[in-house]
Amino acid sequence: MSRRPFSWFAVAGALLAAWLAGCATPPTPAPDVLKVQVLAINDFHGNLQPPAPFRLQDPQDPSKTINVPVGGSEALATAVKTLRANKPHHVFVAAGDLIGASPLLSALFFDEPTLESLSLMGLHLSAVGNHEFDAGHAELLRRQRGGCHPTEGCRGPKPFKGTGFQYLAASTVVEATGDTLLPAYQVRHFDGVPVGFIGLTLKNTPNLVMPSAATGLRFDDEVESINRWAKVLRSQGVEAIVVLIHEGGYPRSSSMNGCDGISGPIADMVPRMDKAVDLVVTGHTHRAYNCVIDGRRVTSGDKYGSMVTDIELRIDRRTRDVVDTSATNVLVRLDTFAKDPEQTELLAGYIARAKPLMEREIGRLATEVPMVVGNESPMGHLIADAQLAATRDLGAQVALMNNCGIRASLVMANTGGIVRFSDIFTAQPFNNTLITMTLKGQELIDLLANQWEAGKTCNGVQVSQGLRYTVDERRPPAERLVPGTVMLNGKPIDPAADIRVTVNNFMAEGGDGFVILKNGRQRDTGPTDVEALERHIKAHSPISAPAMDRVVRLR
């Protein structure tokens, strides 16, 4: 056998290859990932019992929709328990408006049943929303800490102990002290890894609540507040940061897990947030979406407990930062999630006390009265008519109802056409007092013209019978009210004339941007809005939806 000749070149080459291999950068090890589940809801609004069904695309015929019964605290609690089963690292959070504008079962007891219910199902943290301030910040603090109502006492089956979760208010500052009204953030640890949660409401909150409810408070810019507290968290070694914000967006898609064409405040805010923010849980707009904006997961779960957003954070244990996220909006279907017995027992005590009032029959329906049809609200027209009738003795000539104060339709389904007190309270759940004031004709015209002011979503009004005007939707927003078309009982309104106008006390204080009403003179107080509607339905039963002929729209 012949041998290959010895080669120093071969030896040198082998030694060089071995040396280079030893000097090469070793491959980066795969991250050791910690999975943290974040379950989220928003805009529950005290809907302890199932709200109106959710309209879902028919799987058998995509051109049609079907009504799916959803929500209510009994099914929601079961959904939360089911989704977090076998998830050792989890947290349950909310993006505000858990209370306020609530149905009677919650509102009658100062929303204490809702706070007890959410505490019982294991809610950990929530941002404050604008409706948390409906009764003022002192009442919000009472609800957080517990104790009976300062003037009405305890109405529930047992003394109220406060919430079992923490409200966060990163942008709400007490002017006298410079401190936030409630904690700005909370850090929670999962298997030794810290995750920071910043919670806050929208800056526009003072314009969405009774102005007196925000006295002594300052509501700072949302993004500036988030970035300020994100820096505080990072200084404490927290890299994984979640924002719970009561502000949202409007996707073009109706898909509950879509994000097509998202617009609105949140689409502008997220790119300006500190890059340390990894997840943004939103609310306020009552829409469902599942987005990635500027590299960050952004979610919203509709409203009224109809959905739970199931989010997963994947965190590198070495860097303690989020490396990936995923999310799914899960519909809380009543045919999927059974009633939770603990919730049933909790509700039973409150239902027993509220039932006589809730089930009081006040009239019948001849037709359904929808909340919205196109750009009009038959329910809003009915409410305005009721308020005008209830304040005629105060000289009222016109009544106006703010769009965002109308919360439900009067429906035939499951009622046999019977209208109960709980139905009308659900439709306008604020229990506002009616105020009749004097305005100049020009002030009324200006108020109607301001309905399309840019950047506002709650400055539309529904008008009582006898008031008519024309809108040209082809014109710029500031010019849409057609001059000379505002008529009262068939006659043009004289800009210099005095007109007696009835509104609720929220509008009368300038709420929802109706600042012109703060100029109202010769103010007289009438009944509550619910009392007015009850009287009207009793007097005109069976009730029909008013004709939609009060506003002429040119397109």
Order of alpha helices (4+ residues) and beta strands (2+ residues): alpha-beta-beta-beta-alpha-beta-alpha-alpha-beta-alpha-beta-beta-beta-beta-beta-alpha-beta-alpha-beta-beta-beta-beta-beta-alpha-beta-alpha-beta-beta-alpha-beta-alpha-beta-beta-beta-beta-beta-alpha-beta-alpha-beta
